[in-house]
């Protein structure tokens, strides 16, 4: 009965149109008024009482009769679930609710709703009507939404005023917005994650892997032996353990365990230390003090290079890797290091030359002895030379002229040159085997005073020569290397000449003339060649001391002009400086001093008496000077120990260098002080270094702006170090 009554009322509401037959029953005015009132109520959203089945109740619907209440209920029930009943028709409902197609379809849907409602009542008898309505509506709309798109396609698409079309569009737009929001959130999460992963992979491929032993920068200190006297111990650098880092080979003197220093029982040895950890790699006991250590002599028949240990009466050749004896060479009164010569015998092994004094200690004679590099035997007999000068021994040094002729430079106070061909002929009575060694330079031979003289004067004067060294970069840092390439390159350069203890000159090798001369206070240590300016010519770092003041200077190697100067409170100090090539192409200079004396106007410079300076413990500091900031020094470390010698070991993989010092540390007792060997990474020291400004902060209009601490730290921490390719200065 209920279903039939609903269908009759719906059929009675079908409007008449010209395309349809005249209906048997016309809708009553009450029904039409009810529909209009319901539409107006929905549009205005007038408040009313809640009904048992309606979302909102409009008072205007009270004009309807009781019989038509169910029809109004049918009309007002459309928006109860949100979008209107026509929304379930899909996109094809383009007519008003009073249209024929809409009413017919709505009747069928309402009948289906009544059947589903009866079914729900049977299944859920204990539920209240409100709960059943909620569950029915939820299931109903879930079921109807699944076929919304298909129903819309079947019914002709959305119309300009159809409620179904509006609902579908709003729902689709909302779903698109949700999907877009999820996509944006996912993109914000995934894009940084993928970028970070790509960056990690890129860095992993671009950054080269380094050896595990080189990951930590070498920093170590080891007490090794006793400090005996003020003579610097023998020191050389060579890669002993094959880790691509130059290790330290050092001459050591120590007292035996069962004796006291007063009894004079000493043990002499040469010790190889790892440059990475400071561990002892091998130890070779000697009968005498080791005066010189030279490394890098390579034999074609010997897999490991050879190290030369030179004492007063023996020259010992040992394996650089194991320290085992290869062969001894017995001599007397050795006075110099060994000089690497070209192959004199044709056995493809470089030969050696060494200077000795005669057995009767004749002060005027000096002997040059040739030694076979292959067997260690003497080549002929020692060749004596009567030297009339006085002073310390200069050389011997090997030089190759522009004509390819070989000469040996040596002397006492003066510097003489003698043809290597003449030395070999006088020692053996024969000419050298190769024609190249028989060659003589006509320009040099023309400098002889007499035809009968075998000496070619390089420098002769009233002032004695203090230093003579090749003008090549890194010469002082190599520390007695016998590497063939390095030595042969050093034999073709000009020379740095220090004479009269206060005059500095550069000698041209082509005509033995002075390029320039620079007058200075007494120079007490060997100059260090390096690049200070950008003219590609090596400059010279020198230092001298007087009255408790040490002055450090850089002299232009091209013209002899002063490029940089600073003064420090420090007694006389003879440790030579070091020049290291940096990533900027210029050199960094390392030297020891005390506090700098800053330049101030109208202030008289105070001097420190030598006795007063010696009475108090003196703190010596290691400074680094770079030409990019000439008014700034970087203090790397400070100590009360007295450094007696130093060297620079390079780490090619890390682009770093270690500064190695051998110092004397005093003890509170009467025994001699301890010998301390210390290795310090320059990069690590720079990061902890202290900035020292050489000038007081004065504000002058138009003056140069001083770099900030941040700029200075950024520059120095960005420095890297590399081995200097030894190029000749021609």
C-alpha positions as CSV (number, residue, x, y, z in Angstrom):
1,X,0.0,0.0,0.0
2,X,2.8,2.4,0.9
3,X,4.7,1.7,-2.4
4,X,1.6,2.1,-4.5
5,X,0.6,5.4,-2.9
6,X,4.1,6.8,-3.6
7,X,4.0,5.8,-7.2
8,X,0.5,7.3,-7.7
9,X,1.5,10.6,-6.2
10,X,4.7,10.7,-8.3
11,X,2.7,10.0,-11.5
12,X,0.3,12.7,-10.5
13,X,3.2,15.2,-10.4
14,X,4.4,14.6,-14.0
15,X,4.0,18.0,-15.8
16,X,2.2,18.3,-19.1
17,X,4.2,19.1,-22.1
18,X,3.3,19.4,-25.8
19,X,5.3,16.4,-26.6
20,X,3.4,14.1,-24.2
21,X,-0.3,13.1,-24.0
22,X,-2.6,14.9,-21.7
23,X,-2.2,13.5,-18.2
24,X,-5.2,12.0,-16.5
25,X,-4.4,13.7,-13.2
26,X,-3.1,17.3,-12.8
27,X,-1.0,18.2,-9.8
28,X,-2.9,20.1,-7.1
29,X,-2.1,23.6,-6.1
30,X,-1.0,22.4,-2.7
31,X,1.6,20.2,-4.2
32,X,3.0,22.9,-6.4
33,X,3.0,25.3,-3.5
34,X,4.8,22.7,-1.3
35,X,7.5,22.3,-3.9
36,X,8.0,26.0,-4.2
37,X,8.1,26.4,-0.5
38,X,10.6,23.6,-0.1
39,X,12.9,25.1,-2.8
40,X,12.6,28.6,-1.2
41,X,13.4,27.1,2.2
42,X,16.5,25.4,0.8
43,X,17.7,28.6,-0.9
44,X,17.1,30.8,2.2
45,X,18.1,28.2,4.8
46,X,15.3,29.4,7.1
47,X,15.4,27.9,10.6
48,X,12.8,25.4,11.6
49,X,12.2,22.4,13.9
50,X,14.0,19.2,13.3
51,X,11.9,16.5,11.9
52,X,12.3,12.8,12.3
53,X,13.5,12.4,8.7
54,X,14.3,15.9,7.5
55,X,17.6,17.6,7.8
56,X,15.9,21.0,8.4
57,X,12.3,21.9,8.7
58,X,10.8,25.0,7.0
59,X,7.6,26.5,8.5
60,X,6.4,27.3,5.0
61,X,5.7,23.7,4.4
62,X,2.9,23.8,7.1
63,X,0.6,25.0,4.3
64,X,0.6,21.6,2.8
65,X,-2.1,19.1,3.6
66,X,-1.4,16.0,5.6
67,X,-1.9,13.8,2.6
68,X,0.8,15.7,0.8
69,X,3.3,15.5,3.6
70,X,4.9,12.4,2.2
71,X,5.2,14.1,-1.2
72,X,6.9,17.1,0.5
73,X,9.0,14.7,2.4
74,X,10.1,13.1,-0.8
75,X,11.1,16.5,-2.2
76,X,12.8,17.8,0.9
77,X,14.7,14.6,1.4
78,X,16.9,15.3,-1.6
79,X,19.6,17.4,0.0
80,X,19.6,15.4,3.2
81,X,22.8,13.6,2.2
82,X,24.6,16.6,0.9
83,X,24.3,17.0,-2.9
84,X,20.6,16.5,-3.7
85,X,18.9,13.5,-5.1
86,X,19.6,14.5,-8.7
87,X,23.3,14.1,-8.0
88,X,22.9,10.3,-8.3
89,X,21.6,10.7,-11.8
90,X,25.1,11.5,-13.0
91,X,26.2,14.1,-15.4
92,X,23.2,13.8,-17.6
93,X,20.5,15.6,-15.6
94,X,20.2,19.0,-17.1
95,X,16.5,19.6,-16.4
96,X,14.6,21.1,-13.5
97,X,13.3,18.9,-10.7
98,X,9.8,19.3,-12.2
99,X,10.8,17.8,-15.5
100,X,9.3,14.5,-16.7
101,X,12.5,12.6,-17.0
102,X,13.6,13.7,-13.5
103,X,10.3,12.7,-11.9
104,X,10.2,9.3,-13.5
105,X,13.7,8.5,-12.5
106,X,13.1,9.9,-9.1
107,X,10.0,7.7,-8.6
108,X,11.9,4.6,-9.5
109,X,14.8,5.5,-7.2
110,X,12.3,6.2,-4.4
111,X,10.7,2.8,-4.8
112,X,14.1,1.3,-4.6
113,X,14.8,3.2,-1.5
114,X,11.6,1.9,0.2
115,X,12.5,-1.6,-0.6
116,X,16.0,-1.1,0.8
117,X,14.5,0.5,3.9
118,X,12.2,-2.5,4.5
119,X,15.2,-4.7,4.2
120,X,17.2,-2.7,6.7
121,X,14.3,-2.8,9.2
122,X,14.2,-6.6,9.0
123,X,18.0,-6.9,9.4
124,X,18.3,-4.4,12.2
125,X,15.1,-4.6,14.3
126,X,16.7,-3.4,17.5
127,X,18.2,-0.2,16.0
128,X,16.5,3.1,16.3
129,X,15.1,4.7,13.2
130,X,17.7,7.4,13.3
131,X,20.5,4.8,13.4
132,X,19.0,2.9,10.6
133,X,18.7,6.1,8.5
134,X,22.3,6.9,9.1
135,X,23.5,3.4,8.2
136,X,21.2,3.2,5.2
137,X,22.4,6.6,3.9
138,X,26.0,5.7,4.3
139,X,25.6,2.4,2.4
140,X,23.3,4.0,-0.1
141,X,25.6,6.8,-1.1
142,X,28.7,4.5,-1.2
143,X,26.8,2.2,-3.5
144,X,25.5,5.0,-5.7
145,X,28.8,6.9,-5.9
146,X,30.6,3.9,-7.4
147,X,28.4,4.2,-10.5
148,X,28.2,7.9,-10.7
149,X,30.4,8.3,-13.7
150,X,28.7,5.6,-15.6
151,X,25.2,6.9,-14.8
152,X,26.2,10.4,-16.0
153,X,27.4,9.1,-19.3
154,X,24.2,7.1,-19.8
155,X,22.0,10.1,-19.1
156,X,23.4,12.7,-21.4
157,X,26.0,14.6,-19.5
158,X,25.7,17.7,-17.3
159,X,23.2,20.3,-18.0
160,X,23.5,24.0,-17.5
161,X,21.3,23.9,-14.4
162,X,21.3,20.2,-13.4
163,X,22.1,19.5,-9.7
164,X,23.7,16.3,-10.7
165,X,26.3,18.0,-12.9
166,X,27.2,20.5,-10.2
167,X,27.8,17.7,-7.7
168,X,30.0,15.7,-10.0
169,X,32.1,18.7,-10.9
170,X,32.6,19.7,-7.3
171,X,33.5,16.2,-6.3
172,X,36.0,15.7,-9.1
173,X,37.6,19.1,-8.4
174,X,37.9,18.2,-4.7
175,X,39.5,14.9,-5.6
176,X,41.9,16.6,-8.0
177,X,42.9,19.1,-5.3
178,X,43.5,16.3,-2.8
179,X,45.6,14.4,-5.3
180,X,47.5,17.5,-6.2
181,X,48.2,18.2,-2.5
182,X,49.5,14.7,-2.0
183,X,51.7,15.0,-5.0
184,X,53.2,18.3,-3.8
185,X,53.9,16.9,-0.4
186,X,55.6,13.9,-1.9
187,X,57.6,16.1,-4.1
188,X,58.8,18.3,-1.2
189,X,59.9,15.1,0.6
190,X,61.4,13.2,-2.3
191,X,63.3,16.0,-4.1
192,X,65.6,16.9,-1.2
193,X,66.1,13.2,-0.4
194,X,67.1,12.4,-3.9
195,X,69.4,15.5,-4.2
196,X,71.2,14.6,-0.9
197,X,71.7,11.0,-2.1
198,X,73.1,12.2,-5.5
199,X,75.4,14.6,-3.7
200,X,76.8,11.9,-1.4
201,X,77.4,9.6,-4.4
202,X,79.0,12.4,-6.4
203,X,81.4,13.2,-3.5
204,X,82.2,9.6,-3.1
205,X,83.3,9.3,-6.7
206,X,85.1,12.7,-6.9
207,X,87.1,12.6,-3.7
208,X,90.1,10.3,-4.1
209,X,90.5,7.6,-1.6
210,X,93.7,7.9,0.5
211,X,95.8,5.3,2.2
212,X,94.6,4.4,5.6
213,X,98.0,5.3,7.2
214,X,97.8,8.8,5.7
215,X,94.3,9.7,6.9
216,X,95.7,11.1,10.1
217,X,98.2,13.9,9.7
218,X,101.6,12.9,11.2
219,X,102.2,14.5,14.6
220,X,104.7,12.9,16.9
221,X,107.6,13.6,19.2
222,X,110.4,11.2,20.2
223,X,113.4,11.4,22.5
224,X,116.3,9.8,20.7
225,X,119.8,9.9,22.1
226,X,121.7,12.6,24.0
227,X,122.6,16.2,22.9
228,X,126.4,16.2,22.6
229,X,127.9,19.5,21.8
230,X,126.4,22.1,19.5
231,X,127.1,20.4,16.2
232,X,123.9,19.6,14.3
233,X,123.4,15.9,13.8
234,X,123.4,14.3,10.4
235,X,120.0,14.2,8.8
236,X,118.5,12.9,5.6
237,X,115.1,12.2,4.1
238,X,114.1,9.2,2.1
239,X,111.0,6.9,1.7
240,X,112.2,3.9,3.6
241,X,109.0,1.9,4.2
242,X,107.4,2.5,0.8
243,X,104.4,4.6,2.0
244,X,105.1,7.5,-0.4
245,X,106.2,9.7,2.5
246,X,109.8,10.7,3.1
247,X,111.1,9.2,6.3
248,X,113.8,10.5,8.6
249,X,117.3,9.1,8.8
250,X,119.2,10.6,11.7
251,X,122.6,10.2,13.3
252,X,122.3,9.4,17.0
253,X,124.8,9.5,19.9
254,X,123.9,8.0,23.3
255,X,125.5,6.7,26.4
256,X,125.6,3.0,27.1
257,X,123.4,1.7,29.9
258,X,126.2,0.6,32.2
259,X,128.4,3.7,31.9
260,X,128.3,7.3,33.0
261,X,128.9,10.3,30.7
262,X,132.2,11.0,32.5
263,X,133.6,7.6,31.4
264,X,133.2,8.5,27.8
265,X,131.5,5.2,26.6
266,X,129.2,6.3,23.7
267,X,127.2,4.4,21.1
268,X,127.0,5.9,17.6
269,X,124.3,4.8,15.2
270,X,122.1,5.8,12.4
271,X,118.3,5.4,13.0
272,X,115.5,5.5,10.4
273,X,112.2,6.8,11.8
274,X,108.8,6.6,10.1
275,X,107.6,10.1,9.1
276,X,104.0,9.0,9.8
277,X,104.3,7.5,13.3
278,X,107.9,8.1,14.5
279,X,108.5,4.4,15.0
280,X,112.1,3.1,14.5
281,X,112.3,1.3,11.2
282,X,115.9,0.2,11.5
283,X,119.1,1.0,13.4
284,X,122.6,0.8,12.2
285,X,125.4,0.9,14.8
286,X,128.6,2.7,13.7
287,X,132.1,2.9,15.2
288,X,132.3,6.7,14.9
289,X,130.0,9.7,14.9
290,X,127.9,9.8,11.8
291,X,128.9,13.1,10.2
292,X,126.8,13.0,7.0
293,X,123.9,10.9,5.7
294,X,123.0,10.8,2.0
295,X,120.2,8.9,0.5
296,X,118.7,7.9,-2.9
297,X,121.7,6.4,-4.7
298,X,120.1,4.0,-7.1
299,X,121.8,0.9,-8.6
300,X,120.4,-1.0,-11.6
301,X,121.3,-4.3,-9.8
302,X,119.9,-3.1,-6.4
303,X,116.2,-3.0,-6.0
304,X,116.2,-0.7,-3.0
305,X,118.1,2.6,-3.1
306,X,121.4,2.9,-1.2
307,X,122.0,5.1,1.9
308,X,125.5,6.5,2.5
309,X,126.6,6.7,6.2
310,X,129.7,8.9,6.3
311,X,131.9,9.1,9.4
312,X,135.5,10.3,9.9
313,X,137.2,7.3,8.4
314,X,134.6,5.1,6.8
315,X,131.9,5.4,4.2
316,X,129.3,2.7,4.7
317,X,126.8,1.8,1.9
318,X,123.6,0.3,3.4
319,X,120.2,-0.9,2.1
320,X,117.7,1.9,2.6
321,X,114.8,-0.5,3.3
322,X,116.5,-2.8,5.8
323,X,119.6,-1.0,6.9
324,X,121.8,-4.0,6.0
325,X,125.4,-3.5,5.1
326,X,126.3,-3.6,1.4
327,X,129.9,-2.6,1.4
328,X,132.3,-0.4,3.4
329,X,134.8,2.1,2.0
330,X,137.8,2.8,4.2
331,X,139.2,6.3,4.0
332,X,141.0,8.7,6.3
333,X,140.1,12.2,7.5
334,X,136.9,12.6,5.5
335,X,136.0,16.3,5.3
336,X,133.0,16.5,3.0
337,X,129.9,14.8,1.8
338,X,130.0,12.6,-1.3
339,X,129.4,14.3,-4.7
340,X,127.4,12.3,-7.3
341,X,129.3,12.2,-10.6
342,X,128.4,10.9,-14.0
343,X,129.4,7.3,-14.9
344,X,133.2,7.4,-15.3
345,X,133.8,3.7,-16.0
346,X,131.0,2.8,-18.3
347,X,129.3,0.4,-15.9
348,X,126.0,2.4,-15.9
349,X,126.4,3.3,-12.2
350,X,127.1,6.8,-11.1
351,X,130.4,7.3,-9.3
352,X,131.3,9.4,-6.3
353,X,133.9,12.0,-5.2
354,X,134.8,12.9,-1.7
355,X,137.2,15.4,-0.1
356,X,139.8,14.1,2.5
357,X,142.8,15.5,4.3
358,X,146.1,13.7,4.3
359,X,147.2,11.4,7.1
360,X,149.9,13.9,8.3
361,X,147.3,16.6,8.7
362,X,149.0,19.0,6.3
363,X,146.7,22.0,6.5
364,X,147.6,23.3,3.0
365,X,146.7,20.1,1.1
366,X,143.2,18.8,0.3
367,X,142.7,15.5,-1.5
368,X,139.9,14.6,-3.9
369,X,139.2,10.9,-4.0
370,X,137.2,9.1,-6.7
371,X,135.1,6.1,-5.7
372,X,133.4,3.5,-7.9
373,X,129.7,3.6,-7.3
374,X,129.4,-0.1,-8.3
375,X,132.1,-1.7,-6.2
376,X,133.0,1.0,-3.6
377,X,136.7,0.7,-4.6
378,X,138.9,3.8,-5.1
379,X,139.5,4.9,-8.6
380,X,143.2,5.4,-8.8
381,X,144.8,7.4,-5.9
382,X,143.7,10.6,-4.2
383,X,144.6,13.7,-6.0
384,X,146.2,16.4,-3.8
385,X,145.6,20.2,-4.2
386,X,147.6,22.9,-2.4
387,X,145.0,25.4,-1.2
388,X,146.4,28.7,0.0
389,X,143.2,30.2,1.4
390,X,141.9,29.9,4.9
391,X,138.4,29.3,6.3
392,X,135.9,26.5,6.1
393,X,135.7,24.1,3.3
394,X,133.5,25.1,0.4
395,X,132.1,22.2,-1.7
396,X,133.0,20.1,-3.5
397,X,130.2,20.8,-6.0
398,X,129.7,19.5,-9.5
399,X,128.8,21.9,-12.2
400,X,128.0,21.4,-15.9
401,X,128.6,24.3,-18.2
402,X,126.5,25.4,-21.1
403,X,129.0,23.6,-23.4
404,X,128.4,20.3,-21.5
405,X,131.8,20.2,-19.7
406,X,132.0,19.0,-16.1
407,X,133.9,20.9,-13.4
408,X,134.4,20.5,-9.6
409,X,134.1,23.6,-7.5
410,X,135.8,23.6,-4.0
411,X,138.1,25.8,-1.9
412,X,139.1,27.1,1.5
413,X,137.9,30.7,1.8
414,X,138.2,31.0,-2.0
415,X,136.4,29.1,-4.7
416,X,138.3,27.3,-7.4
417,X,137.1,25.1,-10.3
418,X,139.0,22.1,-11.8
419,X,138.0,20.0,-14.8
420,X,136.6,16.6,-13.9
421,X,138.6,15.2,-16.8
422,X,141.8,16.5,-15.2
423,X,141.0,14.9,-11.9
424,X,140.3,11.6,-13.4
425,X,143.4,11.7,-15.5
426,X,145.6,12.6,-12.5
427,X,144.0,9.9,-10.4
428,X,144.2,7.0,-12.9
429,X,146.7,8.2,-15.5
430,X,144.0,7.6,-18.2
431,X,141.4,9.6,-20.0
432,X,137.7,9.0,-19.2
433,X,136.0,6.3,-21.3
434,X,133.2,8.5,-22.7
435,X,134.0,11.5,-24.9
436,X,131.5,13.7,-23.0
437,X,133.7,13.5,-19.9
438,X,136.8,14.6,-21.9
439,X,135.1,17.8,-22.9
440,X,136.4,21.2,-21.6
441,X,134.7,24.6,-21.9
442,X,136.8,27.1,-23.7
443,X,135.2,30.0,-21.9
444,X,136.1,28.5,-18.5
445,X,139.6,27.4,-19.6
446,X,140.3,31.0,-20.7
447,X,139.9,32.2,-17.1
448,X,143.0,30.5,-15.9
449,X,145.8,32.8,-14.8
450,X,148.5,30.8,-16.4
451,X,148.5,27.9,-18.9
452,X,150.3,25.7,-16.4
453,X,147.7,26.2,-13.7
454,X,145.0,23.7,-13.2
455,X,142.8,26.0,-11.1
456,X,140.1,28.2,-12.6
457,X,139.3,31.1,-10.2
458,X,135.6,31.4,-9.4
459,X,136.0,33.8,-6.5
460,X,139.3,35.1,-5.0
461,X,139.4,38.1,-2.6
462,X,140.4,39.4,0.8
463,X,137.0,38.5,2.3
464,X,136.5,34.8,2.9
465,X,133.6,32.9,1.4
466,X,131.0,31.7,4.0
467,X,128.4,30.0,1.7
468,X,128.3,28.9,-1.9
469,X,125.2,27.0,-3.1
470,X,123.3,26.4,-6.3
471,X,120.4,28.9,-7.0
472,X,117.7,26.3,-7.3
473,X,114.4,26.1,-5.4
474,X,114.2,23.6,-2.6
475,X,118.0,23.0,-2.5
476,X,118.2,23.3,1.3
477,X,115.1,21.2,2.0
478,X,116.4,18.1,0.1
479,X,119.0,17.4,2.8
480,X,121.7,15.5,1.0
481,X,119.7,13.7,-1.6
482,X,121.7,11.7,-4.1
483,X,118.8,11.4,-6.6
484,X,120.3,11.6,-10.0
485,X,117.8,13.9,-11.7
486,X,117.8,16.4,-8.8
487,X,121.6,16.6,-8.6
488,X,122.1,16.9,-12.4
489,X,119.6,19.7,-12.5
490,X,121.3,21.5,-9.7
491,X,124.6,21.4,-11.6
492,X,123.4,23.8,-14.3
493,X,122.4,26.8,-12.2
494,X,123.9,30.1,-11.1
495,X,125.2,30.3,-7.5
496,X,124.4,32.1,-4.3
497,X,127.6,33.6,-2.9
498,X,128.0,34.9,0.7
499,X,131.4,36.4,1.4
500,X,132.8,38.7,4.0
501,X,130.0,37.5,6.2
502,X,127.9,40.5,5.2
503,X,127.8,40.5,1.4
504,X,125.3,38.6,-0.8
505,X,125.8,38.1,-4.5
506,X,124.6,36.0,-7.4
507,X,127.3,34.6,-9.7
508,X,126.4,34.0,-13.3
509,X,127.6,30.5,-14.3
510,X,128.2,31.5,-18.0
511,X,130.9,34.1,-17.3
512,X,131.6,33.9,-13.5
513,X,130.5,37.5,-13.1
514,X,128.4,38.9,-10.2
515,X,124.9,39.7,-11.2
516,X,124.4,42.0,-8.2
517,X,125.6,42.5,-4.6
518,X,123.5,43.2,-1.5
519,X,125.2,44.6,1.6
520,X,123.8,43.4,4.9
521,X,124.7,42.8,8.5
522,X,126.6,39.5,9.2
523,X,124.7,36.6,7.8
524,X,125.0,33.5,10.1
525,X,122.9,30.9,8.3
526,X,122.6,29.6,4.7
527,X,120.1,31.6,2.6
528,X,116.9,29.9,1.5
529,X,115.9,30.3,-2.2
530,X,112.2,30.8,-2.8
531,X,109.6,32.7,-4.8
532,X,108.5,35.9,-3.0
533,X,107.4,38.1,-5.9
534,X,105.9,37.1,-9.3
535,X,108.8,37.6,-11.6
536,X,109.6,33.8,-11.8
537,X,113.1,34.5,-10.4
538,X,114.2,32.9,-7.2
539,X,114.5,35.3,-4.2
540,X,116.6,34.8,-1.1
541,X,115.6,34.7,2.5
542,X,118.5,35.6,4.9
543,X,118.8,36.3,8.6
544,X,121.5,37.8,10.8
545,X,121.8,38.6,14.4
546,X,123.6,41.3,16.4
547,X,123.1,42.7,20.0
548,X,120.2,40.4,20.7
549,X,118.3,41.5,17.6
550,X,117.7,39.2,14.7
551,X,116.7,40.7,11.4
552,X,115.1,38.6,8.7
553,X,115.1,39.9,5.1
554,X,114.0,38.8,1.6
555,X,116.2,40.0,-1.2
556,X,115.1,40.2,-4.8
557,X,116.9,37.5,-6.8
558,X,116.7,39.5,-10.1
559,X,118.1,42.9,-9.0
560,X,119.3,42.6,-5.4
561,X,116.6,44.9,-3.9
562,X,115.2,44.5,-0.5
563,X,111.6,43.1,-0.7
564,X,110.7,42.4,3.0
565,X,112.3,43.0,6.4
566,X,111.4,42.4,10.0
567,X,113.2,42.5,13.4
568,X,112.9,40.1,16.3
569,X,114.1,40.0,19.9
570,X,116.4,37.0,19.7
571,X,120.1,36.2,20.3
572,X,122.3,34.9,17.6
573,X,120.7,31.8,16.0
574,X,122.2,29.8,13.2
575,X,119.4,27.4,12.2
576,X,118.8,27.9,8.5
577,X,115.3,28.8,7.2
578,X,113.2,26.7,4.8
579,X,111.2,27.7,1.7
580,X,108.3,25.6,0.7
581,X,106.3,25.9,-2.5
582,X,102.5,26.5,-1.9
583,X,99.4,26.1,-4.1
584,X,99.6,29.9,-4.9
585,X,102.8,29.3,-6.9
586,X,104.8,31.4,-4.3
587,X,106.9,30.1,-1.5
588,X,106.1,30.0,2.3
589,X,109.2,30.7,4.4
590,X,109.7,29.0,7.8
591,X,112.1,30.5,10.3
592,X,112.7,30.5,14.1
593,X,112.8,33.7,16.2
594,X,111.3,35.3,19.3
595,X,108.8,38.1,19.6
596,X,108.9,40.6,16.7
597,X,109.7,44.2,17.2
598,X,106.8,46.2,15.6
599,X,107.6,49.3,13.7
600,X,106.4,52.4,15.6
601,X,107.0,56.1,15.0
602,X,109.2,58.2,17.4
603,X,110.0,55.2,19.5
604,X,113.7,54.3,20.1
605,X,114.5,50.7,19.4
606,X,115.7,48.9,22.5
607,X,118.3,46.3,22.3
608,X,118.7,43.3,24.5
609,X,122.2,42.5,26.0
610,X,123.4,39.0,25.1
611,X,124.0,38.2,28.8
612,X,120.6,39.2,29.9
613,X,118.9,37.3,27.0
614,X,120.9,34.2,28.0
615,X,120.0,34.4,31.7
616,X,116.3,33.9,31.2
617,X,114.7,31.0,29.4
618,X,114.2,32.0,25.8
619,X,111.0,31.0,24.1
620,X,111.6,30.4,20.4
621,X,108.7,30.5,18.0
622,X,108.3,29.1,14.5
623,X,106.9,31.7,12.1
624,X,105.4,31.2,8.6
625,X,105.7,34.1,6.1
626,X,103.7,34.1,2.9
627,X,104.1,36.9,0.3
628,X,100.4,37.3,-0.1
629,X,100.3,38.9,3.4
630,X,103.8,40.4,4.0
631,X,102.6,42.4,7.1
632,X,101.4,39.3,8.8
633,X,103.2,36.3,10.3
634,X,101.6,33.1,11.4
635,X,103.0,31.7,14.7
636,X,102.9,27.9,14.3
637,X,104.5,26.7,17.6
638,X,106.7,27.8,20.4
639,X,109.2,26.0,22.6
640,X,112.1,26.5,25.0
641,X,114.1,23.8,23.2
642,X,116.9,24.8,20.9
643,X,116.4,23.5,17.4
644,X,119.7,22.6,15.8
645,X,118.6,21.3,12.4
646,X,115.3,20.9,10.4
647,X,113.9,19.4,7.3
648,X,110.6,19.2,5.3
649,X,108.9,16.0,4.4
650,X,106.1,16.0,1.9
651,X,102.8,14.1,1.8
652,X,101.9,14.0,-1.9
653,X,98.4,12.5,-1.3
654,X,97.3,15.0,1.2
655,X,99.1,18.0,-0.4
656,X,100.7,18.6,3.0
657,X,104.2,18.8,4.4
658,X,105.7,17.9,7.8
659,X,108.2,20.2,9.4
660,X,110.8,18.0,11.2
661,X,113.1,19.5,13.8
662,X,115.9,18.0,15.9
663,X,116.2,20.0,19.1
664,X,118.3,19.9,22.3
665,X,116.2,19.9,25.4
666,X,118.0,20.9,28.6
667,X,117.8,18.8,31.7
668,X,117.9,19.9,35.4
669,X,120.9,17.7,36.0
670,X,124.5,17.8,35.0
671,X,124.0,15.2,32.2
672,X,123.8,16.4,28.6
673,X,120.3,17.3,27.4
674,X,118.1,15.0,25.4
675,X,117.9,15.0,21.7
676,X,114.2,15.5,20.6
677,X,112.9,14.7,17.2
678,X,109.6,16.2,16.4
679,X,107.3,16.1,13.3
680,X,104.6,18.6,12.8
681,X,102.0,18.8,10.0
682,X,102.0,22.2,8.6
683,X,98.3,22.1,7.7
684,X,97.4,21.1,11.2
685,X,99.7,23.8,12.7
686,X,98.2,26.5,10.5
687,X,94.6,25.7,11.7
688,X,95.9,26.4,15.3
689,X,98.3,29.2,14.4
690,X,98.2,32.6,15.9
691,X,98.2,35.7,13.7
692,X,101.0,38.2,14.4
693,X,100.7,41.6,12.8
694,X,104.1,43.3,12.2
695,X,102.7,46.9,12.3
696,X,100.7,48.7,14.9
697,X,97.1,49.5,14.0
698,X,97.2,53.1,12.8
699,X,94.3,54.8,11.0
700,X,95.5,57.0,8.2
701,X,93.4,58.5,5.4
702,X,94.0,56.8,2.1
703,X,95.9,54.0,3.7
704,X,95.5,50.3,2.6
705,X,92.8,48.4,4.3
706,X,94.2,45.7,6.6
707,X,92.8,42.3,6.0
708,X,90.4,41.0,8.7
709,X,91.2,38.0,10.8
710,X,88.6,36.0,8.9
711,X,90.2,36.7,5.6
712,X,93.7,35.8,6.9
713,X,92.5,32.6,8.4
714,X,90.6,31.6,5.3
715,X,93.7,32.2,3.1
716,X,96.2,30.3,5.3
717,X,93.8,27.4,5.9
718,X,93.3,27.1,2.1
719,X,97.0,26.7,1.5
720,X,98.4,23.3,0.3
721,X,102.0,22.3,-0.2
722,X,103.8,20.5,-3.0
723,X,107.3,19.4,-3.8
724,X,109.2,22.0,-5.6
725,X,110.4,21.0,-9.0
726,X,114.0,21.9,-9.0
727,X,114.5,24.2,-12.0
728,X,117.8,25.8,-12.8
729,X,118.2,29.5,-12.6
730,X,120.0,30.5,-15.9
